[in-house]
Amino acid sequence: MEDDVRPILYPCFGDYASKVFPDFPSLARSPLRLILREWQGMGYNRRAIALKRIAQRVMKEFHGNLPASVETLTTFPGIGRATASAITAFAFHEPTVFIETNIRRVFIHCFFHDKSNIKDTEILPLVEKTLDTSNPREWYYALMDYGVMLKQKYENPNRRSAHYQRQSPFQGSNRQVRGTILKVLTRESCVSEPEIVQKLQIIPEKVKKNLNQLLKEGFIKRRRGKYTIA
């Protein structure tokens, strides 16, 4: 595995987590409970379970080497075309074309001053034309850094994107309930539904709904009325 593959696969992991999961073998064999514990507070938990499944497939089908093909990467869990293209650009220095939120912000700011409802299909040709094909990694790093600066300095240009969606409030949402349930289960091995309700002080119906969803998604398992990380 190239040195730069690891930070592409789990960019939110800090230094400690990178030491816990330094490569695909360690990530593939690590219990999901440990991975979720390290992932706490770093975004959607489904990304953590996808990372483990990606590592397992890399070890089983690709002899521990992440494939450099965009088409192959899109068959992995949680990886769409944009993410696959980003991985090949950053990890393998391939001049692939993709858009993420900061890149979108830069191009809307620079090329679509008086326009709204801008589609990514209008931006992609510009990304391709301006791409530094000799050093795509550094070029994309620069674009993303510039996009962060633009958000801090100006009203967010991405609000004029056709794909812009304001995220719903986190407080009191099912996302928050799911996160707190998983946090409890990463700290305690087996917990019953009434115990979770008592610990979290959340209405039982909401806890039950989210427990059932976590079961379906493969995050947790139930045995003799107790829940644990799968």
N, C-alpha and C positions, 0 to 999 in steps of 0.2 A: 504494500500500500504506500502511495506517495505521502511525503510528510504533510502535504497540504490538504489531504482528503479529510482528516479528522475534524479540523475546524469548520469545514463545509457541512459535514453531516450533523454536528451538534454545536452550532455557533453560540448558543446561549449558555452552554456549560462553562463554568468557571475553571480556574486552574486545578482546584482540588478534584472536581469531577473528571477532568481530563486525565488525571493520574489514576483515578479509579477505573476508568474505561479508556486505556491508552490505545486500544486497537480493536479490530473487529472480533477476534477471539474472546477478549475479555468482556465485551459488550454482549456478545451472543450467549455466553454462558452465565452472565449475571442474572440473578433473580429479578423479576419485574418489580418486586417490592423495593429493592435497592435503587433501581433506575428511577422509579417514580419519586423516591425520597430525594434524590439529587435534582430531580426536575422541578420540584415544588417552586412555584412562583415564577416560572419561566415560560408560561404560555400554555396552550392547549395540551392536556395530558395525553390525548390521542397521538400526539407527535412522539412522545416517549415510547409508547408501545410500538409505534411504527418503526422507530429506530432499532428496537430489539429485533423485530421481525426482519428488517433489512439486513442486520448483521448476521442473523441466522441463515438467511438465504445466500448471502455473500460467501459464508463459510461452506455451505452445503453444495452450492452450484458453481461457484467461481473460485474455489481454492483460496479464499481469503482476499481476493483482489477485486476491488470495486470496478465494474465495467465502465469503460469510457464512452460507450454508445448512448446517445440521447434516447434512441428508440428502446433500448434494453432497460435503461433506468426508469422509463415511464411505466414499466410493468411492475415496479417495486411498490410496496404499500406506502401511501402518503406522498408519492412523488409524481407530480404532474409535469407537463412539458416545460413550463417555465423553470421549475426547480431542477429538472434534469439538465436543462441548458445551462443553468447557473453552475451546477456541479462540474460539468465538463469545461466550462470557462475557467473557473477558479482552481479546480484540482488538476486539470489536464492541459491548461493553456490553449484550449480550442476556441476559435472565434465564433462561438455560437451567439445567437441573438435572443434576448429575453427582456422582459419588463418586470420590475417589482416596484413597490410603492415609491421609493425614493427616486428611482430612474424615471418613473412616470412624472413625478413632480418637476424634475429638471426640464423635461421636454415640453411639458405644458407651459411652464414658465417662459421658456426660450422661444418657442415656435407657435404658440396658440394664445397670443395676448388677449384677443377680443372674442374668443370662441368658447362656447360651453358644450356640454354633452359630447366630449371628445372620446372617441373609441380607441382602444389599444391598437386596432388594425390601422389606424391613421398614424400612430406613433412608431410602430415596429419598423416601417421602411426607413424612418429617420435614424433609429437606433442602428440599423444595419449600415446605413451610409456613413455614419460618424464613427463607427467602431474602429478602434485601433487593433487591427488584425494581428499585428506583430506582438502586442502585449495586452491581450484582452483583460487579463486579471487586474492589472493596475488601472486600466481605463475604467472598468466597472467599479473598482474601489473608489476612484475619484468621483465618478458620477453619484454614487451613493452618499459619499461625504458631502458633496455639494447639495444633494437633495435634503439632507438633514439640516444644513445651514439655511436653505431656503424656507423650510418650515418654521424655523426659529425667527427669521427676519421678516417674512411676509405672511399675509393671509394664505392659508394652505391652497396652492394651485390645484391640488387633487380634487377639491370640491367641484371643479368644473369637468371632471372626468365622468363619462357615462357609467363607469363602474364603481363610482364612489358610494359607499354605504356608511352611514353613521352607526357605530357599534352601540348596541343596547346597553343600558346600565348594568354593571357587574353586580353591584350590591343587591342581594336578595334574589338573584337569578339562579336558574338551574346550574349554570356554569360554576357559580360560587358554591352551591350545595355539593355538586359532584367533587369539586376540589377539596372541600373540607372533609367529606367522607373518605376520600382517598388519603388525605393527610392523616386521619385517625388510623386507617388500616395499614399505613406504612410504619406506624409507630407501635401498634399493638397487633399481635399475630391473629387472634380470633375475637371478633366482636359480634354480638347479636344486634338485631334491628332495634329493640328497645334500648339497648345500651348506647347505640349511635344517637338515637333521638334524645336521650338524656344528656349525653355529652355535648351535642351541638345545639340543643334547645331549639330545634326546628320541628314544625308540625309533622306528625307521623306520615301523613299522606304524601308529603313532598319527599321525605326520606325514602319511603317505599318506592315511589316512582323512579327516583334516581338510582336506587339500588338495582332495580329491575333492568334499567338501561345499561348500567355498568356491567351487569351479568351478561347481557346480550352482546356487548361490545368486547367481552373477553378480558376486562380489567380485573374482575373479581370472581370468586367462586364461593358457593355456599355448601356447607356440610353440617348436618344436624343443627340447623338453625343459627349457625355462626358464619360470619363472612370473613374472608381473607383475600389478600391479593393473589391473583391467579399465578 
